[in-house]
Amino acid sequence: MKQFSADKIRNVAITGHSGAGKTSLAEAMLYRAKTSDRLGRVVDGNTVCDFDPEEIKRKVSVSSAVAPMEWKETKINLIDCPGLFDFEVGMVEGIRAAESVLIVVSGKSGVNVGTEKAYKAATKMGKSKLFYVNKMDRENADFTKVLAQMKEVFGNHICPMVVPYVENHKVVCYVNLVENTVFAYDASGQRKERELPAAAADYIEEMKNNLYEAIAETSEELMDKFFSGEPFTQKEISSGLLSGVKSGTIAPVFCGSALTTEAIHPLLNAMISILPSAADNAGEMAVTPDGKEVMIDCDENQPFAGLVFKTVADPFVGKLSFIKVVAGRLTAASTPVNARTGEPERLGKLICVKGKKQEDADAIFAGDIGAVTKLSSAITGDTLCDPKRVVSFKPAEFPKPCLTMAITVKNKGDEGKIAAALARLMEEDPAISYENNVETKQQLISGLGEQHLDVIVSKLKNKFGVDVGLEKARVAYRETIRKKVKVQGRHKKQSGGHGQFGDVWIEFEPCDSEGLVFEENVFGGAVPKNFFPAVEKGLQDCVKQGVLAGYPVVGLKATLVDGSYHPVDSSEMAFKTAASLAYKAGLPQAGPVILEPIGTLKVYVPDANTGDIIGELNKRRGRVLGMNPTDDKLQEIVAEVPMSEMGDFATTLRSISQGRGSFTLTFERYEQLPQMLEASVIEEAKALRSDE
């Protein structure tokens, strides 16, 4: 396999809103670079990057895919990222591994939420950005409108480089503003040079001024030259673009059609001429074991250091770990240390991955991306490094799970397989969480949305042979009392030989505690001390089930105040039984109530959505505590909400905010359930017990 030095490598994540044509653009570039011998189509399920059975079935990307190609003696590692919000993990891991982010925008629908999310993620991680306005072959595509929208949303550093000239809603030709070339495509898809139509002169002049003004802002010398009216040289344009794109002061815009491969060549040329190479960035900041920050240069002569940015779990092949090599080189003979565990990692095979195709590699050099099989303990976000220089790179920040459902097993005996299968899936998707809730007796799975959970269910069946369904997760209610009562519990049973006798008087009262607080205040030896533990044990067993709906009892203080005993018939078991009788007699008299879990909710939404969200929280019996503006032009709404009302909040929030909103929900405390809702909770609990 041909090796490339870091200055000849470009790592580019392809991102954008779902349906903008990211996978199709990757396919077009691979085809034009002659890396692929046919132009696949998403609808036909035969593209290089969408090869997972779930992607072929759904016609959308559900995970990131790496596809390297060569263009003019330069290696370009394309990382095709999902656009659906449910699969945001793929976008985050792709951007983390790249130096540049190519954001695809539909020429028909323009800037969408997915466009904004990709831009925000790229900016947060300090990556260079460029745009491709796709679908210019469609009748309703409008480049000028989309460009204006991009400038409005992202700012004036949006800079057109290839623009279309349109007549009667159809592209007549494309103009490369940097190279001053005009070209069109014939019916067979062949590019033809042509003259610029006279009617396009003013429009193109305006676009060139936009370009030159953006270049001028990259240095004082160029700014002076721009205002003097002196034209830039081609070298000044190239160097200005390179520095502007690297610093983020220029975000170049290209356009064309991925479906017909129109105007793909200028994009490929720009990727190697104006995008920073793997060697161009200032290095990667890392932390040593003693907490010191060090800069790791992208140099193959340095000790090895690389980041595991993606993991694929396969029940047959085993684990496949994708690695971005930051420094040095990784060979099959290497024994790198995992900086997280401190232990050496034994490598399997080194692989160059192109979609689903895998080719053995001798080494992966600094700046490049490859994969390693069968790493035993490495997970996504881990740093592998030379034992002589142990460092840790900052892992990507993945979105937190926000939708929880309960798993129902369809085949008896599969219960035990679920945890093992989900552990494998959690290795490849950090946005999955799993919990076996002992209290509600449910296996709970959490993800980023309904489609995310649906894909997990499909993978459990197709990859691991575990057939499951999903249902609403039960709420872990509690019970407590509101009044103080004093009751007797007397257990007397006579049979042949020794009988059983236990007699207690217990005061039950509310208190502030997580469970049972037991005290004794017995005078004169009415109940011998050696039976106190039995009384407490009997009550501890009882508080596991309340008297209303069978939920655990909290906030209960029980004080043993009196009783009597028999010198022969009294026993620990008798006093344990007497305590349970006192509990069953006393709690119904003590004003029992059901408590529901309350959570602290923090919702982040645009200003325009705050009214709708507050209205939604009021419907869900929430209490809004306050609002705060955030650094990224969103509003933070802080509220307390019943956890029982939040099951579908993730879906509702996404609908109200068109996907711009996010939230965190953490358990805070228990509060009394409104009396009008008690009956339904009690009935539901009875139904569950009868089913069991």
N, C-alpha and C positions, 0 to 999 in steps of 0.2 A: 504494500500500500504506500502510495506517495506521501512523503512527509513535507510539511510546510513550516517555515519559520513564523514566529508570532506576528511579524510585520506583514505577512502575506495571508493572514487569517482575519476574517470578519465574522463575528457571531451576532446574528440578527434575529430578534424575536418578532414574529408577525402577530399582531394583535388587532383588536377592534371589536365593534359590535357584532353580535351574532347575525349571520346572513349577509355581511358586507363582502364576503368572497375571499377570506384569508386563505383557506385551503386551496381554493381555485388559483389564487395568485401564486402560492408556493408551487403548485403543479405547473403553471405557465412558465415560471422561472426555471424549474428543473428541466422542462421540455426544451426551452430556448437555449439552455446551457448544454443541451445534449446529454444530460445526466440520465434523463428518462427518454426512452425511445417512443413513447406514445403519450398523448395528452389525456390524462384521466379526467373523469367528471364525478363530482360528489353525488349527483343523482344516480349514477351508474354503480357507485360503490367501488370504484377501481382507482382511487387516487393513492399516491405514495404515502401521504401523511395520515389519512383517515383509513386505517387498516383494521382497527379493533372491531370485532363483531357488533358491539354496541353502536359504534360510529356508523358502520355500514347500514345497520337497521334504522337508526334515527336520522341519518343524513346530516348530522352535526358532529363537530369535534367534542369529545368528552375528556380528552387529556392532551398534553403537549406531545409533539412528535419531532424528532430531529431528522433533518435531511440535508447532508452536506453536498455541495456541488463545486465545480471548478469553473472560474470565469477569468480569462486573461491572466493565467498563471497565479490566480489568487483563489484560496479556498473560502467559500462562504458557507458557514453552518446555519442553515435556516432552522428556526424553532417555531413550528406552527402551533399557536396557542388557541385554546377554546375561547369563544366569545360569550357563551351563555354564563350567566352569573352563578348558576349552580356548580359550575366547573372552574371557578375562579382560581383554584389551586394551580391549574395548568398554566394560566397566564402569569401568575406570580413566579412560579419556578422557571418559566421560560425567560422572563425579563431578568431574573436574578443571574442567569447564566450568560446573558448577552451583554455586549457593549452598546448596542444600538437597538432601537425599537421601531419597527415599521408598522405604522398605524393605518389600517385599511379603512377607508370611508366609502360608503355607497354613494355614487353620483346621483342616485334617485332620492334616497331618504336622508342623506347628509349626516350631520353630527348627531349621534345618539348617545344614550347613557354609556354604552359599552366603549364608545370612542373616548368619552370623558374619563372613564375609569382607567383605561389603558394609558392615557396621557398622564393622569395623576400618579399612577403606579410607576411609570417610567421616570417622571420628574422626581418622585420621592427617592428612587434608587439611584438618581444621578446619571441616567442613561441618555445618550443622544437620541434624537427623535426625527423621523421623516414620515411623510404622509403619502399615501397612494389613493387617489380618487378613482375608484373602480366603476365598472359597468357603464363606461362611456358609450358603449354600443347600444344601450337601451334608449328607447325613444324619449322617455321622460327625464333622462339624465340632464343635469344643469350644473356645469362646473363652476360658472361664475357665482351662482347662488350659494353653492357649497363652500367655495373659497371665502366668500363674505361671511358666511356663518362660522367658519373655522377661525377667522380673524376676530370675530365678535366674542367667541367663547374662549379662545386660547391666547389672543393678543397679536400684536403687529409683527412678531418675529416669524409668523407664518409666511413663507416665501415661495412663490410659484417658480418652478424651474422648467417643467414641461406643461404646456397649456394647449387646449384644443381650440380650433376655430370652427364654430358651428353655424350652419345655415339650415333653416327649416327643420329644426330639432334633430339634425344629423351632423356628426363630425365630418367636416370637409378635409381637415388636415390637422396635424399636431405640429407645434413649434417648440423646439428646444432653445430656450432663452439663453442658455450658457454657450452652446455651440453655434448658435445662429443658424440652425438647420430647420428646414420645413419638410415634412414627410407625410405620406398617406399610405393606405393599404388597399390593394386591389381585391377582387372577389375571392382570389385564392389565398389571401392572407399575406401576400408578398409586399414588403415595404418598398415604396417608390419615392425618390426625392422629387420635390416639386417647388414651384414658385409660390411665394406668399400672395394670396389674393389681395388686391388693392383695398378692398373693403375692410380687411383685417389690420391694416397698418396702424391706425390709432390705438386699437385695442392691444396690440402686441407692444407698442411703445409704452403704454401705461404699465403693462405687466413687467417690462424690462426695467422701468424706473423703480418698481417695487423691489425687484431683485437687487439692483445696484444700491439702492438705499440700505437694504439689509446688509449687504457686503460692506458698505461704507462704515457701518456701526461697529465693525470688528476691530478697527484700529483708527487712531487719530490721523495717521498719514492718509489712509483711504478716505476718511471723512473730509479732510481738507481738499483732496483731489476731486471728490464728488461735488463739493460746493463750488469749486473753480470751473466745473463744466468739462474738465479733461477726462476723456474716456479711460476706463480701466483696461489694463492689458489682460490677456488670457491667463497669464501666470498669477496676476493679482486677484482675478476672479476665483481661480482655483484655490489659492492659499487662503483667501478670505472666507470662502465657503467651508474649507476644511476646519479652520479655527472656529468659525461661527457655529458649525454643527457640533463640534466637540464640546464647546463651552455652553451650548444650549441657547445662544442668542439668535440662531437661525434654525428654523424647522422647515426644510425644503418640502415642496409639494410636487408630486408627479401625478400623472393620470393615464388612463388607458382602459383596456378591457382584459381581464384575466381569462375570460371565456374564449376570446378570439386571439389572445396573446398580442393584441395591439399595444405598441409603446412599452413593451417589456424591456427591450434593449437599453433605452436610456436609463431605466431604473437600475439594471444590472451594472451598467457602466458607473453610475453614481455611487453604487454601494462600495466599489473599490477605489473610487477617486475622492469622495468627500466624507465617507464614514470613517470613524477612527478604527484602526486595526487593534488587534488584541494587545499589541506592544505600545500603542499610542497612549493608552490611559496611564494615569499617574501611579499605577500599581493598585494593589488591594490592601486595605487596612486589616490587620489581624491583631490578635491579642495573645501574648505569651502566657504560660501557666501561672506566672506571678502577677498577672494583671497589667503588664506594660503593653502599650500599643506600638506596633511596628508596621512599616510599609513593606509589603512583599512585591518586588518588581517582577514583571512578566518577562522572565529571562530563563532560557532553558539550561543555562550553566549554573543556576542557583540550586540549592537543595529543593527537593520535590515538595510541593504543597498543592492540594487540590480540594475542591468542594463537591460533595455529593449533593447535586441539586434536584435529582429525581430518582425515584425507585419504582420498579415494576415487579409485581409479584406474579409468578407463574407457577402453578402446582406441578408442572412437569419439568420445565427447564430450571426452575429455582429463581432466586432473586437476581434481578439485573439492576445494577447501580450506575446511573449516569454521572459522569465526573467532568467538571470543568477544571482543567489543569491550569493553575495560575503561575506556577514557577517550576523549573526543573523538567523532569520527564518521568513518566510512569512506565515501567517495563514489567514483563511477566515475572522477572526475577526479583522485583522490588518487594520489600516487606515493610510497608508504611505503618506508622502508628496512627491509631484513631485518637484524635486529640480529646474527644469527649470521654472515652473510656480509659485512655492511657495504655491500652493494649495493642499489640501488633495485629494487623489484619492480613490473613492469608488470602492472596488473590486467586481467582479462577482465571478464565480467559480474558484477554483484552480484546475489545470488539469495536469496530467502526460500524455505527448503526445508520441505516438509511430507511426510515419508515419501519417496515417489518423485516427488511433484509439485514442480515448481519454478516460482517466480513472480519475475519481474524486480523488483529493488528499486533505488530511487534512492540510498539511503544506509542504513547500519547504524549505529545510535546507541549511545552508551555504555550498557552493561548488557545489550545485546541480542546475539542469536546470528544469524549469517547465513553465507553461503558465497560464495566467489569462484572463478570458473573460470580455468583456464590460468595459474596462478602458476608461473613457470618453475622456480625453485630452492627455493621454500619447502617445508619438510617438517613433519610433525607435531612440535610442541614449539617451533617457531620463533616469535619475537616480531616483529610488524610494527609500525612506529612512525613518527611524524613525524620527518623529518630534524633538526628543531630540538631534539628531545628523544629521544635514542637510549637505550633501556633494554631489558633482557631480563627476562622473567618466568620463574620456575622452571617447567620442563616437568614433566609427570607422570612418575612412575617406573613404567615398564612391566615386567611380568614377563619374565624371561630365558628363551630357548628351552631346553628340557630333553630333548627327544626328537629324535634324529637318524636319518634314513633316507637311503638312496642312491636316486637317480632312475634309472629305466630308461626309455629312449626307445623308443616303440612304432613310430614311423615314421622311416625313414632321412632324414637331412637336417634333423631338428628339433633336433639337439644345439645348434646355434648360437642357436636362438630361445629356449631355456630361460632363459639368463642375462638377456636383455632383458625377458622376461615376468615373471620373478621380481623383477627390479629394480622393476617397476611395482607388483607386489603388496607388496613390502617398503616402498614409500612409504606404503601405507595400513595396514600391519600391522607395527608395530615389533617384534613377537615372532617374526618370521620371520628366519632367517639362512640364507645360501647360501654354499657354498664349492666350488670346483672343486679337488678334492684330486689334485694331480699325482702324488703317490706311489702312491695306491691306484687312480688312474685312474677315480675316481667323482665324480659331481656330488652333493654332499651338501646336504640341506635339513633345517633344524631348526625345530621349533615347540613348542607347549605340550602336545601330546598327540596320540593317534591320530586323533581327530575333526578336530582342527585341520589336521593334515597331509592328511587325506582331503578337507577343504574346499579346501585349496590346490590339490590335484591336480584337483579338479572345476573350479575357477576357471581353471586353466591351459588346460584343454580348452575350456570354454564361453566364456571371455572372449578367449583368445589363440590358440585353435586348436592347442594343443600337447598331444598325447595321451601321458601318461607313466604309469608304474607306480612302485611303491616296493619296495625290497628292503633287507635288512640291510646296514648299512655295514661295510666291511672294516676290519680292525684293522691299523694301521701297525706291524708288528713290525720288529725289528732283529736283526742277528746280530753276534756277537763271538767272541773266542777266550779260552781260559783258560790256555794253556801257551806257553812260548817254544820256538821251533824255528828251525833254520838250514837253509836249502835252496838248491839251485842251480837256476837257470833258464838253459838253454842253447838258443839258437836258431841253427841252422846250415843254410843252404840254398844249394846250388850249382846254378847254371844257366848258360846261355851268357852270357858277359860277366861283369859283376860279380856276386858272390854276396851272401848276407846272413849276417852273423855278429854275435851278441851273446851275452855270457856274464856272468851275475851270480850272486853269492852274497848272499842277503838273510836277515837275522834278523827274524822276526816275533814280537812279544810284546804282551801286553795292556797298555793304558795308559788313563788317564782322559781321554778326549777325545770330541768329538762325531763325529769321522770318522777320517781317516788322518793320522798324524803321520809325516812322512818325514825321515830323517836319512841322512847318508853318513859313513862312517868308513873310507875307502879309502886305503891307503898305497902309495906307489911308482908311482902312475899306472896301476894295474892296469885301472882304467876311467877314461878321460879325463873331465875335468870337464864338457866340453861335452855328454856323454851323460847326466849326472845328471838334467836336467829330463825327458828322455825316459823314464827309469826311473820317475820320480815320476808322470809322466802315465800311463804304462801301469798303475801301481798305482791311481791315482785312478779310472781307467775301471773297474778290476776291483771296487773296493769298492762300486760301485753294486749289485752282486749277490753275495750270500753263497753259500757252497757247500752249505748245508743246504736252504734253501727259497727262495733267490733274493732275500732281503730285504737292504737296505743294511747294510754292515758298519760298526760304530762301535767306538771304543776300541781301535784297532789302530795299533801303532807298527812301522814297517818301516825297518830300518837296512841300507843297502847297505854291505857289509863287504869284498867282494872281487869278482873277475871277470877277464875278459880280453877283448881286442879284436883285430881284424885291421885293419891300416892301410888296406886297400883296401875290404874287404867290410863293415866295420862301418858302421852308420848309425843315425839316431835311431829309425827304424821297427824295426830289428833289436833294439835294446835295449828298446824299448817291448814288443815281443813276448816277449823273454826275461823281462822283469819279470812279465808276465801268466802265463807258464809257472811261474815261481817261486811266484806267488800260488796258482795252482791245485794245485801240488804241496804247498805248505806248510800252507795253512789246514786241510785235512782232518786233518793230523797235530797241529794246535795246540789240540785240544779245542774245536771250534766248538760254540757254543750259541746258542739263540734267546732274544732279549730281548723282553719285553712291556712296553707302556706302563703306568705306574702313575699314578693320579690321587689328588689330595687331595679327599676328599668331606666336605662339611658338610651334614648333614641336620637339618632343623628340624621336630620333631614334638611333639605333646602327651605328657605324662608317661606316659600309659596305653599309648602305642605304642612306647616305647623298647625294651622287651624283644623285641617282634616284629621291629623294625628291626635290632637287633643280631644276632638270629638269622638274618635275611635276609642281612646283610652277611657273616656267617660262611660261609653257603652259597656266597657269591660270592667266597670266598677273600680277604675283606677283613680288615684289622687295625684294630680300634677303638683310637684313641689317647687318647680322653677324652670327657667330657661336660661341658657348661656350661649353666646356666639362662640364658634370654634375658629381655629386658625385657617381651616380650608373652606370658609364661607358657608358653613352649615350652622344650623341651630341644634344645640343639645337640649333635649327635653328630659328632665329628671322626674320620675314618677314612682309611686308605689302601687303595685298591681297584684291582684290575686293570681297565683300561678295557674290555677284551674282555668283561667280565662285566656291564657296565652298560647294555647296549643297551635293555632293557625295564624298567629300574629306575624310570623315571618312572611307568609304568603300575602297577607293583607298589606303589610308595609311595602313590600315590593310593588304591589299593584298601585297603591296611592302615590308612591314617589317615583314610579317608572324605573325602579331598581337603584335609585340614587341613595336611598336610606339604608341605615344599618342600626343595629342595636346590641346592647348587652343586657342580660338579665341574671341577677344573682339573688339567691335566697337570703332573706333578711330575718324573718321571724314568723311566728304563728299568731293569727288573730281570730276572734270569734266569727264563725260563719253566720251571715244574716239568717234570721229564723225562718224566713220565707223559703230559703233554699235547703233547709235541714231535711225536710221530708224526702226530697229527691235523692239526696246523698245517702240517706238511710236505706231507701228502696234499692238503690244501685248496689250498695254493700250487701244487702240480703240476697240479691240476684246473683252476685259473684260467689257468695258462700254456697248457694244452692247448686251452682254449676260445678263447684269443686267437689 
